[in-house]
Amino acid sequence: MSYPVFLTLHLFAALIFVGTVFFEVLILESVRKHLPLDVMRQVERAIGNRARRLMPWVLLVLYGAGISMAWQHRAALAHPLASSFSLLLTLKIVLALSVLGHFITAMVSIKRGTMHARRSRFIHLSVFFHMIAIVLLAKGMFYLHW
């Protein structure tokens, strides 16, 4: 496949993943105040069940396309301090790996029954801020130069 195909797949998967995280952090959290606890638990359970079925596939496309694109920039990645592009791409990849670690931690916690509201909130907020940084780095790679 060509770079534009990987880029398109990567962008669509990123839209789904980032959109889901933004929805959960910015919208779902504020809805919590207006719904009874039992209703909110049902909503969260339904959204969580759907997300757990969909997100592994989204992440497979997101990271698969990302790895394919990174491979084409392997010369730049071999020297991360050589240019602004190389450094920003390296930082973006490090943050993306951290997001993947968060996702795996969440899935393991859910499977073990150790996921609680505080851990879930921390993971969602952390991934939210990671995603903001990744988006800024992705744009900065092409517009920031030093």
C-alpha positions as a Markdown table, in Angstrom:
| # | Residue | x | y | z |
|---|---|---|---|---|
| 1 | Met | 0.0 | 0.0 | 0.0 |
| 2 | Ser | 1.1 | 3.6 | -0.6 |
| 3 | Tyr | 1.8 | 6.2 | 2.0 |
| 4 | Pro | -1.5 | 8.2 | 1.2 |
| 5 | Val | -3.5 | 5.0 | 1.9 |
| 6 | Phe | -1.8 | 4.4 | 5.2 |
| 7 | Leu | -2.2 | 8.1 | 6.1 |
| 8 | Thr | -6.0 | 8.0 | 5.3 |
| 9 | Leu | -6.5 | 4.8 | 7.4 |
| 10 | His | -4.4 | 6.3 | 10.2 |
| 11 | Leu | -6.5 | 9.6 | 10.2 |
| 12 | Phe | -9.9 | 7.8 | 10.2 |
| 13 | Ala | -8.9 | 5.5 | 13.0 |
| 14 | Ala | -7.5 | 8.5 | 14.9 |
| 15 | Leu | -10.8 | 10.3 | 14.4 |
| 16 | Ile | -12.7 | 7.4 | 15.9 |
| 17 | Phe | -10.3 | 6.9 | 18.8 |
| 18 | Val | -9.8 | 10.6 | 19.7 |
| 19 | Gly | -13.5 | 11.3 | 19.2 |
| 20 | Thr | -14.4 | 8.5 | 21.6 |
| 21 | Val | -12.0 | 9.8 | 24.2 |
| 22 | Phe | -13.2 | 13.4 | 23.8 |
| 23 | Phe | -16.8 | 12.3 | 24.0 |
| 24 | Glu | -16.1 | 10.3 | 27.2 |
| 25 | Val | -14.1 | 13.1 | 28.9 |
| 26 | Leu | -15.9 | 16.3 | 27.7 |
| 27 | Ile | -19.6 | 15.1 | 27.3 |
| 28 | Leu | -20.2 | 11.9 | 29.3 |
| 29 | Glu | -18.6 | 13.4 | 32.5 |
| 30 | Ser | -21.0 | 16.4 | 32.4 |
| 31 | Val | -24.0 | 14.2 | 31.7 |
| 32 | Arg | -23.2 | 12.3 | 34.9 |
| 33 | Lys | -24.5 | 15.2 | 37.1 |
| 34 | His | -27.9 | 15.1 | 35.4 |
| 35 | Leu | -28.7 | 11.4 | 35.5 |
| 36 | Pro | -29.6 | 9.0 | 38.4 |
| 37 | Leu | -26.6 | 6.8 | 39.3 |
| 38 | Asp | -28.3 | 3.6 | 38.1 |
| 39 | Val | -29.1 | 5.1 | 34.7 |
| 40 | Met | -25.6 | 6.5 | 34.4 |
| 41 | Arg | -24.1 | 3.0 | 35.2 |
| 42 | Gln | -26.3 | 1.5 | 32.4 |
| 43 | Val | -25.2 | 4.1 | 30.0 |
| 44 | Glu | -21.5 | 3.6 | 30.9 |
| 45 | Arg | -21.9 | -0.1 | 30.7 |
| 46 | Ala | -23.5 | 0.1 | 27.2 |
| 47 | Ile | -20.9 | 2.5 | 25.9 |
| 48 | Gly | -18.1 | 0.5 | 27.5 |
| 49 | Asn | -19.3 | -2.8 | 26.0 |
| 50 | Arg | -19.5 | -1.2 | 22.5 |
| 51 | Ala | -16.1 | 0.5 | 22.9 |
| 52 | Arg | -14.4 | -2.8 | 24.0 |
| 53 | Arg | -15.7 | -4.5 | 20.9 |
| 54 | Leu | -14.8 | -1.7 | 18.5 |
| 55 | Met | -11.6 | -0.2 | 19.9 |
| 56 | Pro | -9.2 | -3.2 | 19.4 |
| 57 | Trp | -10.0 | -3.0 | 15.7 |
| 58 | Val | -9.6 | 0.7 | 15.6 |
| 59 | Leu | -6.3 | 0.5 | 17.4 |
| 60 | Leu | -5.1 | -2.3 | 15.1 |
| 61 | Val | -5.7 | 0.0 | 12.1 |
| 62 | Leu | -4.4 | 3.1 | 13.9 |
| 63 | Tyr | -1.1 | 1.5 | 15.0 |
| 64 | Gly | -0.7 | -0.7 | 11.9 |
| 65 | Ala | -1.0 | 2.3 | 9.6 |
| 66 | Gly | 1.2 | 4.4 | 12.0 |
| 67 | Ile | 3.9 | 1.7 | 12.0 |
| 68 | Ser | 3.7 | 1.5 | 8.2 |
| 69 | Met | 4.1 | 5.3 | 7.9 |
| 70 | Ala | 6.9 | 5.4 | 10.5 |
| 71 | Trp | 8.8 | 2.7 | 8.5 |
| 72 | Gln | 8.9 | 5.2 | 5.6 |
| 73 | His | 10.5 | 7.7 | 8.0 |
| 74 | Arg | 13.0 | 5.3 | 9.5 |
| 75 | Ala | 16.0 | 7.3 | 8.4 |
| 76 | Ala | 14.6 | 10.3 | 10.3 |
| 77 | Leu | 13.8 | 8.2 | 13.3 |
| 78 | Ala | 17.3 | 6.7 | 13.4 |
| 79 | His | 18.5 | 10.2 | 14.3 |
| 80 | Pro | 15.8 | 11.8 | 16.5 |
| 81 | Leu | 17.8 | 14.9 | 17.4 |
| 82 | Ala | 18.9 | 15.6 | 13.8 |
| 83 | Ser | 15.9 | 17.8 | 12.9 |
| 84 | Ser | 12.7 | 19.2 | 14.3 |
| 85 | Phe | 10.7 | 16.7 | 12.2 |
| 86 | Ser | 12.6 | 13.8 | 13.6 |
| 87 | Leu | 12.3 | 15.0 | 17.2 |
| 88 | Leu | 8.6 | 15.7 | 17.0 |
| 89 | Leu | 7.9 | 12.4 | 15.3 |
| 90 | Thr | 9.8 | 10.5 | 17.9 |
| 91 | Leu | 7.9 | 12.3 | 20.7 |
| 92 | Lys | 4.6 | 11.5 | 18.9 |
| 93 | Ile | 5.5 | 7.8 | 18.8 |
| 94 | Val | 6.5 | 7.8 | 22.4 |
| 95 | Leu | 3.2 | 9.3 | 23.4 |
| 96 | Ala | 1.3 | 6.9 | 21.1 |
| 97 | Leu | 3.1 | 4.0 | 22.8 |
| 98 | Ser | 2.1 | 5.4 | 26.2 |
| 99 | Val | -1.6 | 5.6 | 25.0 |
| 100 | Leu | -1.3 | 1.9 | 23.9 |
| 101 | Gly | 0.0 | 1.1 | 27.4 |
| 102 | His | -3.0 | 2.9 | 29.0 |
| 103 | Phe | -5.4 | 1.0 | 26.8 |
| 104 | Ile | -3.8 | -2.4 | 27.7 |
| 105 | Thr | -3.8 | -1.4 | 31.4 |
| 106 | Ala | -7.5 | -0.5 | 31.1 |
| 107 | Met | -8.4 | -3.8 | 29.4 |
| 108 | Val | -6.4 | -5.9 | 31.9 |
| 109 | Ser | -7.9 | -4.0 | 34.8 |
| 110 | Ile | -11.4 | -4.6 | 33.4 |
| 111 | Lys | -10.7 | -8.3 | 32.9 |
| 112 | Arg | -9.3 | -8.7 | 36.4 |
| 113 | Gly | -12.2 | -6.7 | 38.0 |
| 114 | Thr | -9.8 | -4.1 | 39.4 |
| 115 | Met | -11.1 | -1.2 | 37.3 |
| 116 | His | -12.7 | 1.3 | 39.5 |
| 117 | Ala | -14.1 | 4.8 | 38.9 |
| 118 | Arg | -10.9 | 6.6 | 40.1 |
| 119 | Arg | -8.6 | 4.5 | 37.9 |
| 120 | Ser | -10.9 | 4.9 | 34.9 |
| 121 | Arg | -11.1 | 8.7 | 35.3 |
| 122 | Phe | -7.3 | 8.9 | 35.6 |
| 123 | Ile | -6.8 | 6.8 | 32.4 |
| 124 | His | -9.4 | 8.7 | 30.5 |
| 125 | Leu | -7.9 | 12.1 | 31.5 |
| 126 | Ser | -4.3 | 10.9 | 30.8 |
| 127 | Val | -5.2 | 9.6 | 27.3 |
| 128 | Phe | -7.2 | 12.8 | 26.7 |
| 129 | Phe | -4.1 | 15.0 | 27.3 |
| 130 | His | -1.9 | 12.5 | 25.5 |
| 131 | Met | -4.2 | 12.8 | 22.4 |
| 132 | Ile | -4.1 | 16.6 | 22.5 |
| 133 | Ala | -0.3 | 16.5 | 22.6 |
| 134 | Ile | -0.2 | 13.9 | 19.8 |
| 135 | Val | -2.4 | 16.0 | 17.5 |
| 136 | Leu | -0.3 | 19.1 | 18.2 |
| 137 | Leu | 2.9 | 17.2 | 17.5 |
| 138 | Ala | 1.4 | 15.7 | 14.3 |
| 139 | Lys | 0.7 | 19.2 | 13.0 |
| 140 | Gly | 3.9 | 20.7 | 14.3 |
| 141 | Met | 6.1 | 18.1 | 12.5 |
| 142 | Phe | 5.2 | 19.9 | 9.3 |
| 143 | Tyr | 5.1 | 23.5 | 10.4 |
| 144 | Leu | 7.7 | 23.9 | 13.2 |
| 145 | His | 11.3 | 24.1 | 12.1 |
| 146 | Trp | 14.5 | 25.0 | 14.0 |
